[in-house]
Amino acid sequence: MSLSSSYKKWHAPSKNPDSKIKQGYYRVQHPEKYIGDPNLVIYRSSWEWSFCRWCDFSPSIKRWSSEPTQVPYYDRVSKLEECKKLGLNPNDPKNWVIKQYHTDFWVEIDKGNNIVEKMFIEIKPSDKLRKPTPPTENSSLKEQRRFNIQAKEYLINEAKWCAMNAWAQKNNTKFYVFTEKILEKLLGRFWPQNME
């Protein structure tokens, strides 16, 4: 299940001290619960750090892993400009890019009454789940560019999650996207947190 350590070493967390998004390696306290190398547990936001801590300490989590698997998906967006320049049909699958999606976490959770559920989890801000609103005709160039970036991200996320959901169903598990609202309810005492 766990990705090779080479992937995680290649996609190491950012070390930019000025970044607003906190990233790093989580120090696992209960390595017997973790699947994979406990020295390569990467968090890419403070929310992911809190989720790691919850998985590590919650008695209901039997096993867990970070960035545990990769699933191929079709990126229909990345080559739009190239298709436009070359006069190619962007809806033709030959012009799509196959990329690999690495979901944030996998957990095996004891829900009580001998019910154990296995699930893949992606952690995203709730605004990333909303379809962006197109700009009006009077919008500034800056607003139009912002919309283009948001629309591209939305479409790529949609493709990733569709592929992951199909893969999870084939493998008798589930896939969920957790937002800050879900995390706040779920993590209780681990949210908000001080990252130590």
Phi, psi and omega in degrees: 000318187284143177292158177294153181296337181296323177300312183292329177288324179289324181254049181297155179294153179295142178252017181288111182292342181270355182293141177284336181266122181277131179225156178169196177253126178280136178269107183290129179266337181235075185298339179294339179271341188271135176261121182114192181279112182293351177271355182239041177269107186262133168245140183245013174193165177294331177294318178294322177301315178298321180293319176302314181298318179297314179300319183294319188257341183287128178292341179284342177271114182275318178213154178202165179204151177254141182042058192279338186209166176233141182231130178288145176216159178268119174268105182273354191260323189301331183257014182302313181296318179296317178299318181298315181294323185266359180071029180267156179280113181290347179270357178278122181305337177296337182262007177269158179254132174270122179236172180248131178256131179246105181291155188293313187215159166232135177225151170243113189244134176273113183265006181089165180054040180060027177255118177242129180242136176253134183210148171262143185226133172249137179250122183215148173297146183300330181291342178282349179267348181268136177295128181293147180275125179298146179290158177281171179297332182272001184296150178288164178299323179298316179295322178294319178294319178300316179298317180300317179295314180296319180295318178298313180298318180299314181294322178292316177300318179300317179293318178300311186289328176295314179296318181293319179297316178296317179296317180298316179298319178296332184257021174057044176219186182232162177229133179226150170253119179261128176261177178299330180292318178292316181299319181300319179288317186289316190276345176049247186293346178271004185220131346294169189226162168253122181280113182245000000 
